Amino acid sequence: MIRLTLLLSFALSVVLAAPAQAAFDPKDSDDNLHALVKMRCSLDASEHVVSWWKGSIFVVLPSKAPQSIMGFEGFNICRMAKQDDGSWQFISRELSFYRDLKTGELIDTWENPLSGKTNEVLHVANDPVNSVFGAPGRPMLLPWESGTSTDDTLMMTFNVPLTYPNPLSPTDFPAESSGEMYVGSEHFMFFTSRKALEDDSLMQAPSHYGWTRIGPWLPWMKMGTAPGHLLYIAQGSKLDGIKDLPTDMQARIERDYPEYVRAPEAWSKPNETSWTYYRKKNPVGDHQSTEQNDH
């Protein structure tokens, strides 16, 4: 009897000491914001969280089947800072490297099958990539889904249609610009753990995701206004840190991008894109002929 009493006392102490579990309500704006911050980055502003991706790029030409032309692999490193108004600043920078489809090696030049020319590759180095989550007065409700009532996995699709003035005008950058307006979209499918979101002892939750992007020719491809566009397909997840990236990426980071081992110290704007980054590296456009082969 004494032994049973001791066991019951021990069991009760374990229950009382267990981490607080607040049920996640997908229809509650505060719960949505808390879940998004925890899944995408971390509730702890001192944590620098790495999200990695890997995928392929396809060329989409009129009346032709999409064709894969290169691979790519990269990461975003972020941290979150809560503001006095209850919003969160998402503070990050990201690198992405292009890879040869057959060898998997990082490429610095590309034999363009569309133009027949050799292009110098400009890898993605966007700093910053910042945003604000949970703007005051704007309730946040995201389209969370779960497979079954007993499934721990939560899923959420996030679509980002984009159109804005092209940073590279066709007048100044005739070879690099696809037109006066940038038109594209990004589509995310996130997967995380409900238990992790509800566990108050955890500052972040796991994140696995799929990513699709539709966009114009990259500036360094020198395709101008040739018909067609690019389709990106990738998958990714959070990593424990830079140390979990492929060794060739780690070597390139150490050599060329040492600041990317940490997220930026402060939130700033405007954000960098492949188009604004190209303009920084090449302030004068290529005015050579952009005439493409007939496809």
DOTIGU-936180 format. One record per residue (C-alpha): x, y, z. Coordinates in steps of 0.05 Angstrom, whole numbers, plus 5000, padded with zeros to 4 digits. Layout:
XYZ
...
//
This chain:
500050005000
505650475017
509050314951
502550454913
501751114949
508851314931
507651134858
501251544855
504752134888
510452084838
505652044779
501852664804
508353044812
510252874740
503453124715
504053774754
511153884729
509453744656
509954324607
503754744599
499454514541
494855044511
490354754456
491655094389
485455424362
486055544287
480256054290
483856484342
488157054314
493057054372
493956294366
495256374292
500556894302
503956494358
503855864314
506656224253
512456524292
514055864326
513655464261
517255944215
522756164263
522956204339
519656564398
526656684425
529857294392
536757034408
535856414365
538356454293
534255934256
536355604190
531055384140
534054994081
531254834012
533254433951
529854373883
529954443808
528555003758
524454873696
523955283632
516755373608
516155573535
509755673495
506855023469
512554613498
513054143558
516854453617
524254233617
528854223678
535154633666
538754683733
538354523807
538655013865
539854963939
539755493993
537655724061
534556294101
537256484169
532356864213
530457104281
524057404308
523358024351
516858174387
514658904386
510859314438
504659314395
504458554395
507158454325
513458074308
519158294264
521757734219
529057904208
532957484159
537757414101
538356844050
543156514002
541456043945
546455703898
545255423828
547454713814
548954303752
543253813742
547853223724
553753313771
550353683828
556254163832
555554903844
556055283778
558955973765
557655953689
551855653652
551355423580
544555723562
540955233516
535855773497
540756303472
546755873456
551056333499
555156243563
552256633621
555956843684
551756593742
549757073798
547856663859
542256923904
544857353962
538857723990
540158154051
535358334081
529157904072
524758214126
517458244143
512558394199
507857854226
501358064260
500158794241
495959144295
488559174278
489158624225
486957954253
491157374228
487356744207
491256234166
488455634129
490855084176
488754364161
489853694193
489153004163
484852694217
482752854288
488352404314
493752654267
499153084299
500953414233
498354104217
498654354145
498055054117
498355334046
500756044036
500256373967
503857023948
501857333881
506757873860
506758453811
510759093818
515159553775
521259173751
527659433784
531059303717
527559713665
527759453593
530460133570
536560123616
537359363620
534759093553
538358423559
536658303632
529458573637
523258163622
519058793618
516659413655
513158993709
515558403750
509957883749
510457223788
508056833848
510556403905
506755833937
508555504003
505854864036
508054824109
507654204154
508754234229
507053884294
500854084334
504053804398
510254244388
505954864376
502154724440
508254564482
510055214519
516854934538
518954964465
521055624432
520255344362
516554804325
519154364268
517754594198
517654204133
515254524070
514354513995
515655133953
513655313883
515355953846
513256223779
517556793754
520957133694
527756983667
533357133716
537257763697
543857403689
540756933637
540457533589
533857303558
530557993554
523257953534
523757273501
517256873509
517056393567
518356383642
521555973698
518255473745
521755303811
519854673851
523254543918
522454233987
525754404052
525854404128
528954724188
536154514205
539854534270
544655034241
549555224185
553554594203
548054164172
548654484103
552554124048
560054214055
560854573988
555755094010
559255174077
565855294041
562655813995
559456164054
566056194091
569656464030
564556964002
558857074051
561357014123
555857474150
550556964130
552056514190
547556974231
541057354218
541558114214
542058484280
536358974263
530259014219
531059444157
528059574089
527559534030
528458784019
533558523970
531558093910
535457763854
533558363811
535858913859
542158513875
543758443801
543059203793
547859313851
552958853820
551759113749
549359843751
549859883675
545559413633
547958973576
545959313511
548258753466
543058433422
537858023462
534957683401
533556963418
533156333376
526256183349
522855673394
//
